[in-house]
Amino acid sequence: MTAKNTVCLWYRGDALDAAQFYAQTFPDSSVGAVHRAPGDYPDGKQGDALVVEFNVAGVPCIGLNGGPHFQHNESFSFQIATDDQAETDRLWNAIVGHGGQESACGWCKDRWGISWQITPRMLTAALSDPDRAAAKRVFEAMMGMTKIDIAALEAARKG
């Protein structure tokens, strides 16, 4: 790991599985070194993957197989900017279809409990539209969505 600042995510023994899924799903993602435990520890045995280095969409991370002591929650999430509906659908469906769950307003959670915001760039632009009435219509439309529907947001923006 060469980054000065790295996101550390806690897993229950399956950090390598999560890192491999992220590397297969998100562009500019990869799995790096896997550090094996030099001895037994409370939630694993000598030789188990203890720390997994990986990148998610260019963000350096490590997965720590620390056991069930700490749970992920929505106060931490990855926000992935998408360029179109096809990319939005592909990423959303990969996360939700791989044991994850839907949430609201473009949020979903993967099977390991990590929250993701699959956010079309169009949504970000529309919410900052100088026409505040248009921005409000987009916001109200988004509030009723799970996965973001770009066509519905564009229609709301136009009024």
C-alpha positions in Angstrom: 0.0 0.0 0.0 1.6 3.3 -1.0 -1.3 5.7 -0.3 -0.9 7.9 2.7 -4.7 7.7 3.4 -6.6 4.4 2.9 -10.1 3.4 3.6 -10.3 0.4 6.0 -13.4 -1.7 5.8 -14.1 -4.4 8.4 -15.3 -7.9 7.2 -16.3 -11.1 8.8 -13.7 -13.3 7.1 -14.7 -12.6 3.5 -12.7 -9.4 2.6 -11.1 -11.2 -0.3 -14.5 -12.2 -1.8 -15.7 -8.6 -1.4 -12.5 -7.2 -3.0 -12.8 -9.6 -5.9 -16.4 -8.6 -6.5 -15.6 -4.9 -6.4 -12.7 -5.4 -8.9 -15.0 -7.3 -11.3 -17.8 -4.8 -11.0 -16.3 -1.3 -10.9 -14.0 0.2 -13.5 -10.5 1.2 -12.2 -10.7 -1.4 -9.4 -8.3 -4.1 -8.5 -7.2 -6.5 -5.8 -3.6 -6.1 -4.5 -1.7 -7.9 -1.8 -3.4 -10.4 0.5 -1.7 -10.5 3.9 -2.1 -13.7 5.8 -2.3 -14.0 9.6 1.1 -14.9 11.1 -0.8 -16.7 14.0 -4.2 -17.5 15.3 -6.4 -14.6 16.3 -9.9 -14.3 17.9 -11.7 -14.6 14.6 -9.3 -16.6 12.5 -6.5 -19.0 12.2 -2.8 -18.7 11.1 -2.7 -18.5 7.3 -6.2 -17.0 6.9 -6.4 -13.8 4.8 -6.2 -11.1 7.5 -5.8 -7.9 5.4 -6.7 -7.5 1.7 -5.4 -4.5 -0.3 -7.7 -3.3 -3.1 -8.9 -0.3 -5.0 -12.5 0.6 -5.7 -13.0 3.0 -8.6 -9.5 4.4 -7.9 -9.9 4.7 -4.1 -7.4 2.7 -2.1 -8.9 0.4 0.5 -8.0 -2.4 2.8 -10.3 -5.1 4.0 -9.7 -6.3 7.5 -11.1 -9.7 8.4 -11.8 -8.7 12.0 -15.0 -10.6 12.7 -18.5 -9.6 13.6 -17.6 -7.1 16.3 -18.3 -3.9 14.2 -21.1 -3.5 11.6 -21.2 -1.3 8.6 -23.9 1.4 8.4 -25.1 4.1 6.1 -22.9 6.7 7.7 -20.1 5.5 5.3 -20.8 4.8 1.7 -19.2 4.8 -1.7 -20.7 7.2 -4.2 -20.2 6.1 -7.8 -21.0 8.6 -10.5 -22.5 7.1 -13.6 -22.7 8.5 -17.1 -26.0 7.0 -18.3 -28.9 4.7 -17.5 -27.1 1.6 -18.8 -24.2 2.1 -16.4 -26.5 3.0 -13.5 -28.5 -0.2 -14.2 -25.4 -2.4 -14.5 -23.8 -1.3 -11.2 -27.1 -1.3 -9.3 -28.1 -4.7 -10.6 -24.6 -6.1 -9.8 -24.8 -5.0 -6.2 -28.4 -5.8 -5.5 -28.3 -9.0 -7.6 -25.3 -10.3 -5.8 -27.0 -10.7 -2.4 -27.4 -6.9 -1.8 -30.5 -4.9 -1.0 -32.2 -1.8 -2.4 -32.7 1.4 -0.5 -34.0 4.8 -1.4 -32.8 7.6 -3.7 -30.1 5.7 -5.5 -28.7 4.0 -2.4 -28.2 0.2 -2.1 -26.2 -2.1 0.1 -24.0 -4.9 -0.9 -24.1 -8.4 0.7 -21.2 -7.4 3.0 -23.2 -4.4 4.4 -21.3 -1.6 2.5 -23.6 1.1 1.3 -23.4 2.5 -2.2 -24.8 5.5 -3.9 -25.2 4.8 -7.6 -25.6 8.4 -8.7 -26.0 9.6 -12.4 -24.0 12.7 -13.1 -27.2 14.1 -14.6 -28.8 14.0 -11.1 -26.0 16.0 -9.5 -26.2 18.6 -12.3 -30.0 18.8 -12.1 -30.0 19.3 -8.3 -27.7 22.3 -8.7 -29.7 23.7 -11.6 -30.0 27.5 -11.4 -33.7 27.1 -12.1 -34.5 26.2 -8.5 -38.1 25.1 -9.4 -36.6 22.5 -11.9 -34.1 21.4 -9.2 -37.0 21.0 -6.8 -39.0 18.9 -9.3 -36.0 16.6 -9.8 -35.4 16.3 -6.0 -39.1 15.4 -5.5 -39.0 12.8 -8.2 -35.7 11.3 -6.8 -37.2 11.0 -3.4 -39.7 8.5 -4.6 -37.1 6.3 -6.3 -35.0 3.3 -5.3 -32.7 2.9 -8.3 -32.4 6.3 -10.2 -34.4 6.6 -13.4 -32.7 9.2 -15.5 -35.5 9.6 -18.0 -38.0 10.3 -15.2 -35.6 12.9 -13.7 -35.2 14.6 -17.1 -39.0 14.7 -17.5 -39.3 16.2 -14.0 -36.6 18.8 -14.8 -38.5 19.9 -17.9 -41.7 20.1 -15.9 
